[in-house]
Amino acid sequence: MIEILITPDIIDYANSKLEHVNTHDNLGLSKFGSERDRILVGYIGERIIMKYLGLKNDEDKYHYDLISNKGKKLEVKTITCKFKPKPDYWCTVNSHDLSGVYKQDADFYIFLRILNDYSKGWLLGWIACDDFFEKGEFVKKGKDFGKFKFVKANATILPINELNEFKENMF
């Protein structure tokens, strides 16, 4: 897990992208990414990865967010937290397909967590999308884990400690 300080230019970039998003009619947005704060968090995560990997442009397609320098499609999954995540915490990919799992057309998932105040975040790791669904646990909408309940969608979950660590030139 790599700790990253979130600089003002990252926030500015995310806010600038957010100004061009239509959140009223969900055009081009997933069912679960339509809230402005969640979109902002996603753009912060994308910009962190762009800077970390040295990527120049974002794609921001429905099925993936970025193209790596080696042409791989990257889907960045970012959520907020109150403190540094523990290795056994879950990484989650929601599926709006209530009959099963909906898979995006990406090569790799990259997972991040950022503090609620946007001051710092953590690159949790990465995994090939097919490996994520093979290793992960499918959770049906409504499943209750006591402190956490899946109320919006089916999901697939995988502990952070099952992700791959970042290394130079991996994508």
Secondary structure, DSSP 8 states (H G I E B T S, - for coil): -EEEE--HHHHHHHHHHHTT---SS-TT--TTS-SHHHHHHHHHHHHHHHHHHT---B---SS-SEE-TTS-EEEEEEEEESS---TTSEEEEEES-TTS----S-SEEEEEEEETTSSEEEEEEEEEHHHHHHHSEEE-TT-B-SS-B--S-EEEEEEGGGSB---TT--
